[in-house]
Amino acid sequence: MKEKTRRDFLKVSGLAAAFSFIPGMSSKGNIYEDSAKNYLSKKKQLKLGLASYSLRKFSREQTVEMTKRVGLEYICFKSMHLPLETPAIELKSIAADVKESGLNLYGGGVIYMTNKDEVDQAFEYAKNAGMSVIVGVPNPDLLEYTNEKIKQYDIKVAIHNHGPGDKKYPSPKSIYDKVKDLDPRFGICMDIGHTQRIGVDPTEAGIQYFSRILDIHIKDVDSATKDGKTVEIGRGVINIPAFLKMLVDKGYNGVVSFEYEKDADDPLPGLSESVGYVKGCLDSLA
């Protein structure tokens, strides 16, 4: 998005939010009251969370606090914050602490599964931590085995696409083609940055493969090429407003997790800007 367009968008979204709450503008049947109701209903339709890899250089406790600080309610732990080898009793205790802090520990990943033992470990890990989703990369020859585990545990598996250079699952389509005839709880974690880098419009991919999208990693990139790098959301080439509108219009009920891979040593400013931009987009839908 060009800088002028970005500034105009922020002005419009800010004015829209301001007008919605002008005193005296809320009488029954008033256009502003309708707008405010619309705003609230749409905003509630998307659950915003964090893929904890964003804060990979920070402790689990710091990660929980920083996630809350930027106003997110859901978190998906990467193994540096919650190791796969953690004993069951400790997993349950940590999950309880996270819940007590006010966050929903909804998932774990990205978890790579190269053999049956690693598939088994991933499901036990998710079960003991009370997770509803495994964001994973099972080897293609393990898909049928993973499908049986999904039925056994009633835990979703969302395969993450990694874009150019990923020989297993580069795009949402590459995942969809492999899981479309399997259990409906077996689907896609669409990373919109990697999707854009492979030359696919995330909004179009979202429409086409929506029935199997179980989780989303939201980010922005500076170019729609193999060498595209993560930037603050709204500063890159992805049409974020269009993507979010598509999710709201189609009634997406999974989590949209921020994966901010830039500025590993000091990610909070860029992550905060990204969260603010997305929330501004959602506000403008009213």
DRENMILO-269219 format. One record per residue: residue number from 1; x, y negated, z negated of N, C-alpha, C in turn. Coordinates in steps of 0.2 Angstrom, whole numbers, plus 5000, padded with zeros to 4 digits. Example, Ala and Ser with C-alpha at 12.3 -4.5 7.8 and 13.67 -1.06 7.14 Angstrom:
<fibas>
FIBA    k   n.X   n.Y   n.Z  ca.X  ca.Y  ca.Z   c.X   c.Y   c.Z
FIBA    1  5066  5028  4961  5062  5022  4961  5066  5016  4961
FIBA    2  5064  5011  4965  5068  5005  4964  5064  5000  4961
</fibas>
This chain:
<fibas>
FIBA    k   n.X   n.Y   n.Z  ca.X  ca.Y  ca.Z   c.X   c.Y   c.Z
FIBA    1  5004  5006  5000  5000  5000  5000  5004  4994  5000
FIBA    2  5003  4989  5005  5007  4983  5005  5006  4979  4999
FIBA    3  5011  4974  4997  5011  4971  4991  5005  4966  4990
FIBA    4  5003  4963  4996  4997  4958  4996  4991  4962  4995
FIBA    5  4990  4968  4998  4984  4972  4997  4984  4975  4990
FIBA    6  4989  4976  4987  4990  4978  4980  4987  4973  4975
FIBA    7  4990  4967  4976  4988  4961  4972  4980  4960  4973
FIBA    8  4978  4960  4979  4971  4959  4980  4966  4964  4977
FIBA    9  4969  4970  4977  4965  4976  4974  4965  4974  4966
FIBA   10  4970  4973  4963  4970  4972  4956  4966  4966  4954
FIBA   11  4966  4960  4958  4961  4955  4957  4954  4957  4957
FIBA   12  4952  4961  4962  4945  4963  4963  4943  4967  4957
FIBA   13  4948  4972  4956  4946  4977  4950  4945  4973  4944
FIBA   14  4950  4968  4942  4949  4965  4936  4943  4960  4936
FIBA   15  4941  4957  4941  4935  4953  4941  4929  4957  4940
FIBA   16  4929  4963  4944  4923  4968  4943  4922  4970  4936
FIBA   17  4928  4972  4933  4927  4974  4925  4925  4968  4921
FIBA   18  4927  4962  4923  4925  4956  4919  4918  4954  4919
FIBA   19  4916  4954  4926  4909  4953  4927  4904  4958  4924
FIBA   20  4906  4964  4923  4902  4969  4920  4900  4968  4913
FIBA   21  4905  4964  4910  4904  4963  4902  4903  4956  4900
FIBA   22  4900  4951  4905  4898  4945  4904  4892  4945  4899
FIBA   23  4893  4941  4893  4887  4941  4889  4881  4938  4893
FIBA   24  4875  4941  4891  4869  4939  4895  4868  4942  4901
FIBA   25  4872  4946  4904  4871  4949  4910  4869  4956  4910
FIBA   26  4866  4958  4904  4864  4965  4903  4856  4966  4902
FIBA   27  4852  4962  4905  4845  4963  4904  4843  4969  4909
FIBA   28  4837  4972  4907  4835  4978  4910  4834  4976  4918
FIBA   29  4837  4981  4922  4836  4980  4929  4841  4976  4932
FIBA   30  4845  4972  4928  4850  4968  4930  4856  4971  4934
FIBA   31  4858  4968  4939  4863  4971  4944  4870  4973  4940
FIBA   32  4871  4968  4935  4877  4969  4931  4877  4975  4926
FIBA   33  4871  4976  4923  4869  4982  4919  4870  4988  4923
FIBA   34  4867  4988  4929  4868  4994  4933  4875  4996  4935
FIBA   35  4879  4990  4936  4886  4991  4938  4890  4994  4932
FIBA   36  4888  4992  4926  4892  4994  4920  4890  5002  4919
FIBA   37  4884  5004  4920  4882  5011  4919  4885  5015  4924
FIBA   38  4886  5012  4930  4889  5016  4936  4896  5017  4934
FIBA   39  4899  5012  4932  4907  5012  4930  4908  5017  4924
FIBA   40  4904  5017  4919  4905  5022  4914  4904  5029  4916
FIBA   41  4899  5030  4920  4897  5037  4923  4903  5040  4927
FIBA   42  4905  5035  4932  4911  5037  4936  4917  5039  4932
FIBA   43  4919  5034  4928  4925  5035  4924  4925  5041  4920
FIBA   44  4919  5043  4917  4919  5049  4913  4920  5056  4918
FIBA   45  4919  5055  4924  4919  5061  4928  4927  5063  4929
FIBA   46  4932  5059  4928  4938  5062  4929  4942  5062  4922
FIBA   47  4945  5068  4921  4949  5069  4915  4956  5067  4917
FIBA   48  4959  5062  4913  4966  5060  4915  4971  5063  4910
FIBA   49  4977  5066  4912  4981  5070  4908  4988  5068  4910
FIBA   50  4993  5072  4907  5000  5071  4908  5003  5078  4909
FIBA   51  5007  5079  4915  5011  5085  4916  5018  5083  4912
FIBA   52  5019  5087  4907  5024  5084  4902  5031  5084  4905
FIBA   53  5032  5087  4911  5039  5087  4914  5041  5079  4915
FIBA   54  5036  5075  4915  5037  5068  4916  5041  5065  4910
FIBA   55  5041  5068  4904  5045  5066  4898  5050  5071  4896
FIBA   56  5053  5074  4901  5057  5080  4900  5063  5079  4896
FIBA   57  5065  5073  4895  5071  5071  4891  5069  5069  4883
FIBA   58  5063  5070  4882  5060  5069  4875  5058  5075  4872
FIBA   59  5057  5075  4865  5055  5080  4861  5047  5081  4862
FIBA   60  5045  5087  4860  5038  5088  4860  5034  5083  4856
FIBA   61  5036  5081  4850  5033  5076  4846  5033  5069  4849
FIBA   62  5039  5067  4852  5039  5061  4856  5034  5061  4862
FIBA   63  5034  5067  4865  5030  5067  4871  5022  5067  4870
FIBA   64  5020  5070  4864  5013  5069  4862  5012  5062  4860
FIBA   65  5016  5058  4857  5015  5051  4855  5015  5047  4861
FIBA   66  5019  5048  4866  5020  5044  4872  5014  5045  4876
FIBA   67  5011  5051  4876  5005  5052  4880  4999  5049  4877
FIBA   68  4999  5049  4871  4993  5045  4868  4994  5037  4869
FIBA   69  5000  5035  4869  5002  5028  4869  4999  5025  4876
FIBA   70  5000  5029  4881  4998  5027  4888  4990  5028  4889
FIBA   71  4987  5031  4884  4980  5032  4885  4977  5038  4888
FIBA   72  4981  5043  4888  4979  5049  4891  4976  5054  4886
FIBA   73  4972  5059  4888  4969  5063  4883  4970  5070  4884
FIBA   74  4973  5072  4889  4975  5079  4891  4982  5080  4892
FIBA   75  4985  5086  4891  4992  5087  4892  4993  5094  4894
FIBA   76  4998  5095  4899  5000  5102  4901  5007  5102  4900
FIBA   77  5009  5107  4895  5016  5107  4893  5021  5111  4898
FIBA   78  5026  5108  4899  5032  5112  4903  5036  5115  4897
FIBA   79  5039  5120  4899  5043  5125  4894  5048  5121  4890
FIBA   80  5051  5116  4892  5055  5112  4888  5052  5109  4882
FIBA   81  5045  5108  4882  5041  5106  4876  5038  5112  4873
FIBA   82  5037  5117  4876  5034  5123  4873  5037  5129  4876
FIBA   83  5042  5132  4874  5045  5137  4877  5041  5144  4878
FIBA   84  5042  5147  4883  5038  5153  4885  5039  5158  4879
FIBA   85  5045  5158  4876  5047  5164  4871  5044  5162  4864
FIBA   86  5041  5157  4863  5038  5155  4857  5033  5160  4854
FIBA   87  5035  5163  4848  5030  5168  4845  5023  5166  4845
FIBA   88  5019  5171  4845  5011  5169  4845  5009  5165  4840
FIBA   89  5011  5167  4834  5009  5163  4828  5011  5156  4828
FIBA   90  5017  5154  4831  5019  5148  4831  5016  5144  4837
FIBA   91  5014  5147  4842  5010  5144  4848  5004  5142  4845
FIBA   92  5000  5146  4841  4994  5144  4839  4994  5138  4834
FIBA   93  5000  5138  4830  5001  5132  4825  5002  5126  4829
FIBA   94  5006  5126  4834  5008  5120  4838  5002  5118  4842
FIBA   95  4998  5122  4845  4992  5120  4848  4987  5117  4843
FIBA   96  4987  5119  4837  4982  5116  4832  4985  5109  4830
FIBA   97  4991  5108  4830  4994  5102  4829  4993  5097  4834
FIBA   98  4993  5099  4840  4992  5095  4846  4985  5092  4846
FIBA   99  4980  5097  4845  4973  5096  4844  4972  5091  4839
FIBA  100  4975  5091  4833  4974  5087  4828  4976  5080  4829
FIBA  101  4981  5079  4834  4984  5073  4836  4979  5069  4840
FIBA  102  4974  5073  4843  4969  5070  4847  4970  5071  4855
FIBA  103  4975  5076  4856  4976  5078  4863  4973  5085  4864
FIBA  104  4971  5086  4871  4969  5092  4873  4974  5096  4877
FIBA  105  4977  5101  4874  4982  5105  4877  4979  5110  4882
FIBA  106  4978  5108  4888  4974  5112  4892  4977  5117  4897
FIBA  107  4984  5116  4897  4988  5120  4902  4995  5120  4900
FIBA  108  4998  5125  4904  5006  5126  4904  5008  5126  4911
FIBA  109  5014  5123  4912  5018  5124  4918  5021  5118  4920
FIBA  110  5025  5119  4926  5024  5124  4931  5028  5130  4928
FIBA  111  5025  5136  4928  5028  5143  4926  5029  5147  4932
FIBA  112  5035  5149  4933  5037  5153  4939  5037  5161  4936
FIBA  113  5034  5165  4941  5033  5172  4939  5035  5176  4945
FIBA  114  5041  5179  4944  5044  5183  4949  5043  5191  4948
FIBA  115  5041  5193  4943  5039  5200  4941  5033  5201  4937
FIBA  116  5031  5207  4936  5025  5208  4932  5026  5206  4925
FIBA  117  5032  5207  4922  5033  5205  4915  5032  5198  4914
FIBA  118  5034  5194  4919  5034  5187  4918  5026  5184  4919
FIBA  119  5022  5188  4923  5015  5187  4924  5012  5188  4917
FIBA  120  5014  5194  4914  5011  5196  4907  5013  5191  4902
FIBA  121  5019  5188  4902  5021  5183  4897  5017  5177  4898
FIBA  122  5016  5175  4904  5013  5168  4905  5005  5169  4903
FIBA  123  5002  5174  4904  4995  5175  4901  4995  5175  4894
FIBA  124  4999  5179  4891  4999  5179  4883  5001  5172  4880
FIBA  125  5006  5169  4883  5008  5162  4881  5002  5157  4882
FIBA  126  4998  5157  4887  4992  5153  4888  4987  5155  4883
FIBA  127  4986  5161  4882  4980  5164  4878  4982  5161  4870
FIBA  128  4988  5162  4868  4990  5161  4861  4990  5153  4860
FIBA  129  4991  5149  4865  4991  5142  4865  4984  5139  4866
FIBA  130  4979  5143  4868  4973  5141  4869  4972  5137  4875
FIBA  131  4976  5138  4880  4976  5135  4887  4971  5138  4891
FIBA  132  4968  5134  4895  4963  5136  4900  4966  5137  4907
FIBA  133  4972  5134  4908  4975  5134  4915  4982  5136  4915
FIBA  134  4984  5140  4919  4991  5141  4920  4993  5138  4927
FIBA  135  4997  5133  4926  5000  5130  4933  5006  5134  4934
FIBA  136  5006  5138  4940  5011  5143  4941  5013  5144  4948
FIBA  137  5018  5148  4948  5021  5150  4955  5022  5157  4955
FIBA  138  5017  5161  4955  5018  5169  4956  5021  5170  4963
FIBA  139  5025  5175  4963  5028  5177  4970  5022  5180  4974
FIBA  140  5022  5179  4980  5016  5181  4984  5014  5189  4983
FIBA  141  5020  5193  4982  5018  5200  4981  5015  5201  4974
FIBA  142  5014  5196  4970  5011  5197  4963  5004  5194  4963
FIBA  143  5001  5192  4969  4995  5189  4969  4989  5193  4966
FIBA  144  4989  5199  4969  4984  5204  4967  4985  5206  4959
FIBA  145  4991  5207  4957  4992  5208  4950  4989  5202  4946
FIBA  146  4991  5196  4948  4989  5190  4944  4982  5189  4944
FIBA  147  4979  5191  4950  4971  5191  4950  4968  5195  4945
FIBA  148  4971  5201  4944  4968  5206  4939  4969  5203  4932
FIBA  149  4974  5199  4931  4975  5196  4924  4970  5191  4923
FIBA  150  4969  5187  4928  4964  5182  4928  4957  5184  4925
FIBA  151  4955  5190  4928  4949  5193  4926  4949  5196  4919
FIBA  152  4955  5198  4917  4956  5201  4910  4956  5195  4905
FIBA  153  4959  5190  4906  4960  5185  4901  4955  5179  4902
FIBA  154  4952  5178  4908  4948  5172  4909  4952  5166  4908
FIBA  155  4957  5166  4911  4962  5160  4912  4963  5158  4919
FIBA  156  4962  5152  4921  4963  5150  4928  4971  5150  4929
FIBA  157  4972  5151  4936  4979  5150  4938  4979  5146  4944
FIBA  158  4982  5140  4944  4983  5135  4949  4990  5135  4952
FIBA  159  4990  5137  4958  4997  5138  4961  4999  5131  4963
FIBA  160  5005  5129  4961  5008  5122  4963  5012  5122  4970
FIBA  161  5010  5117  4974  5013  5117  4980  5019  5112  4979
FIBA  162  5025  5113  4982  5031  5109  4981  5034  5106  4988
FIBA  163  5030  5106  4993  5032  5102  4999  5037  5105  5003
FIBA  164  5040  5100  5007  5046  5103  5012  5051  5106  5008
FIBA  165  5053  5112  5011  5059  5116  5008  5056  5122  5004
FIBA  166  5050  5121  5002  5047  5127  4998  5044  5132  5003
FIBA  167  5047  5138  5002  5046  5143  5007  5040  5147  5005
FIBA  168  5038  5147  4999  5032  5151  4997  5025  5147  4997
FIBA  169  5025  5141  4994  5019  5137  4994  5020  5130  4995
FIBA  170  5022  5128  5002  5024  5121  5003  5018  5116  5003
FIBA  171  5012  5119  5005  5006  5114  5006  5000  5117  5002
FIBA  172  4995  5113  5001  4988  5116  4999  4986  5122  5003
FIBA  173  4986  5121  5010  4984  5126  5014  4987  5133  5013
FIBA  174  4994  5132  5012  4998  5138  5011  4995  5142  5005
FIBA  175  4993  5139  5000  4990  5142  4994  4983  5145  4996
FIBA  176  4979  5140  4999  4972  5142  5000  4971  5148  5004
FIBA  177  4976  5149  5009  4975  5155  5014  4977  5161  5010
FIBA  178  4980  5161  5005  4982  5167  5001  4977  5169  4995
FIBA  179  4973  5164  4993  4969  5165  4987  4962  5164  4989
FIBA  180  4960  5162  4995  4953  5161  4996  4948  5167  4995
FIBA  181  4951  5173  4996  4946  5179  4995  4947  5182  4988
FIBA  182  4951  5179  4984  4952  5181  4977  4947  5178  4972
FIBA  183  4948  5180  4966  4944  5177  4960  4944  5169  4961
FIBA  184  4938  5166  4960  4937  5159  4961  4941  5155  4955
FIBA  185  4944  5158  4950  4948  5155  4945  4955  5155  4947
FIBA  186  4956  5157  4953  4963  5158  4956  4963  5152  4962
FIBA  187  4967  5147  4961  4967  5141  4965  4973  5137  4966
FIBA  188  4972  5131  4967  4978  5126  4968  4979  5121  4963
FIBA  189  4985  5120  4961  4987  5113  4958  4990  5109  4964
FIBA  190  4986  5104  4966  4988  5100  4972  4992  5095  4969
FIBA  191  4999  5095  4971  5003  5089  4970  5003  5085  4976
FIBA  192  5000  5079  4974  4998  5075  4980  5005  5071  4983
FIBA  193  5010  5071  4979  5016  5068  4982  5020  5073  4986
FIBA  194  5020  5079  4985  5023  5084  4989  5019  5085  4995
FIBA  195  5012  5085  4994  5007  5085  5000  5009  5080  5005
FIBA  196  5010  5074  5003  5011  5068  5007  5018  5069  5010
FIBA  197  5023  5071  5007  5029  5072  5009  5030  5077  5015
FIBA  198  5025  5082  5015  5025  5087  5021  5021  5084  5027
FIBA  199  5018  5078  5026  5015  5075  5032  5007  5076  5032
FIBA  200  5004  5078  5026  4997  5080  5025  4994  5074  5021
FIBA  201  4989  5072  5023  4985  5067  5019  4982  5070  5013
FIBA  202  4983  5068  5007  4981  5071  5001  4973  5071  5001
FIBA  203  4970  5066  5003  4963  5065  5003  4960  5070  5008
FIBA  204  4962  5071  5013  4960  5076  5018  4961  5083  5016
FIBA  205  4966  5084  5013  4968  5091  5010  4963  5092  5004
FIBA  206  4962  5087  5000  4957  5088  4995  4950  5090  4997
FIBA  207  4948  5086  5002  4941  5088  5005  4941  5095  5008
FIBA  208  4946  5097  5012  4946  5103  5015  4947  5109  5010
FIBA  209  4951  5108  5005  4952  5114  5000  4949  5113  4994
FIBA  210  4944  5109  4993  4941  5107  4987  4939  5113  4982
FIBA  211  4936  5118  4986  4933  5123  4982  4938  5127  4978
FIBA  212  4945  5126  4979  4950  5130  4976  4955  5125  4972
FIBA  213  4953  5119  4972  4958  5114  4968  4956  5114  4961
FIBA  214  4960  5117  4956  4959  5118  4949  4963  5113  4945
FIBA  215  4968  5110  4948  4972  5105  4944  4975  5101  4949
FIBA  216  4977  5095  4947  4980  5090  4951  4986  5087  4948
FIBA  217  4992  5086  4951  4997  5082  4949  4997  5075  4953
FIBA  218  4996  5070  4950  4995  5064  4954  5002  5060  4953
FIBA  219  5004  5057  4958  5010  5053  4959  5010  5049  4965
FIBA  220  5015  5045  4966  5015  5041  4973  5023  5042  4975
FIBA  221  5023  5042  4982  5030  5042  4985  5031  5036  4989
FIBA  222  5038  5035  4991  5040  5029  4995  5040  5030  5002
FIBA  223  5039  5037  5004  5038  5038  5011  5035  5045  5012
FIBA  224  5032  5046  5018  5028  5052  5020  5033  5057  5023
FIBA  225  5039  5058  5020  5044  5062  5023  5047  5067  5018
FIBA  226  5051  5071  5021  5055  5076  5016  5059  5072  5011
FIBA  227  5061  5066  5012  5066  5063  5008  5062  5058  5003
FIBA  228  5055  5058  5004  5051  5053  5000  5052  5054  4992
FIBA  229  5053  5049  4989  5055  5049  4982  5049  5046  4978
FIBA  230  5048  5048  4971  5043  5046  4967  5044  5039  4965
FIBA  231  5038  5035  4966  5038  5028  4963  5032  5027  4959
FIBA  232  5031  5021  4956  5026  5020  4952  5019  5020  4956
FIBA  233  5014  5023  4954  5008  5024  4958  5005  5017  4960
FIBA  234  5004  5016  4966  5002  5010  4969  5007  5006  4973
FIBA  235  5013  5008  4972  5019  5005  4975  5021  5009  4981
FIBA  236  5018  5015  4982  5020  5019  4988  5016  5020  4993
FIBA  237  5016  5025  4997  5012  5026  5003  5006  5030  5003
FIBA  238  5004  5033  4997  4998  5036  4996  4992  5032  4995
FIBA  239  4987  5033  4998  4981  5029  4997  4977  5032  4991
FIBA  240  4979  5029  4985  4977  5032  4979  4969  5030  4978
FIBA  241  4967  5024  4980  4960  5023  4979  4955  5028  4983
FIBA  242  4957  5029  4989  4953  5034  4993  4953  5041  4990
FIBA  243  4959  5043  4987  4960  5050  4984  4955  5050  4978
FIBA  244  4956  5045  4974  4952  5045  4968  4944  5045  4969
FIBA  245  4942  5041  4974  4935  5041  4976  4933  5047  4979
FIBA  246  4937  5051  4983  4935  5058  4985  4934  5062  4979
FIBA  247  4938  5062  4974  4937  5066  4968  4931  5065  4965
FIBA  248  4929  5059  4964  4923  5057  4960  4917  5058  4964
FIBA  249  4917  5057  4971  4912  5059  4975  4910  5066  4975
FIBA  250  4915  5070  4975  4914  5077  4976  4913  5081  4969
FIBA  251  4914  5077  4964  4912  5079  4957  4918  5084  4954
FIBA  252  4924  5082  4955  4930  5086  4953  4929  5086  4945
FIBA  253  4930  5092  4942  4929  5093  4935  4936  5095  4932
FIBA  254  4941  5096  4935  4947  5098  4932  4951  5092  4930
FIBA  255  4957  5093  4928  4961  5087  4925  4966  5084  4931
FIBA  256  4966  5078  4931  4971  5074  4935  4977  5072  4931
FIBA  257  4983  5076  4931  4988  5075  4927  4994  5071  4931
FIBA  258  4996  5065  4927  5001  5061  4930  5008  5065  4929
FIBA  259  5012  5066  4935  5018  5068  4935  5023  5063  4937
FIBA  260  5026  5059  4933  5030  5054  4934  5037  5056  4934
FIBA  261  5040  5057  4940  5047  5060  4940  5053  5055  4940
FIBA  262  5051  5049  4941  5056  5043  4941  5058  5041  4934
FIBA  263  5064  5038  4933  5066  5035  4927  5066  5040  4921
FIBA  264  5069  5046  4922  5069  5051  4916  5071  5048  4910
FIBA  265  5076  5044  4909  5078  5041  4903  5074  5036  4900
FIBA  266  5070  5033  4904  5065  5027  4902  5059  5027  4906
FIBA  267  5055  5033  4905  5049  5033  4910  5043  5029  4908
FIBA  268  5043  5027  4901  5036  5024  4899  5034  5018  4903
FIBA  269  5038  5013  4905  5035  5007  4909  5032  5010  4915
FIBA  270  5036  5014  4919  5033  5016  4925  5027  5020  4925
FIBA  271  5027  5025  4920  5021  5029  4918  5015  5025  4916
FIBA  272  5016  5020  4912  5011  5015  4910  5008  5011  4916
FIBA  273  5012  5009  4920  5010  5005  4926  5006  5010  4930
FIBA  274  5008  5016  4931  5004  5021  4935  4997  5022  4932
FIBA  275  4997  5024  4926  4991  5025  4922  4986  5019  4923
FIBA  276  4989  5013  4922  4985  5007  4923  4982  5006  4930
FIBA  277  4986  5008  4935  4984  5007  4942  4978  5012  4943
FIBA  278  4979  5018  4941  4973  5023  4942  4967  5021  4938
FIBA  279  4968  5019  4932  4962  5017  4929  4958  5011  4932
FIBA  280  4962  5006  4935  4960  5000  4938  4956  5003  4944
FIBA  281  4958  5008  4948  4955  5011  4954  4948  5013  4952
FIBA  282  4948  5017  4946  4942  5020  4944  4937  5015  4942
FIBA  283  4939  5009  4939  4935  5004  4937  4932  5001  4943
FIBA  284  4936  5000  4948  4933  4997  4954  4928  5001  4958
FIBA  285  4927  5007  4956  4922  5012  4959  4915  5009  4957
FIBA  286  4914  5005  4952  4908  5003  4950  4906  4997  4955
</fibas>
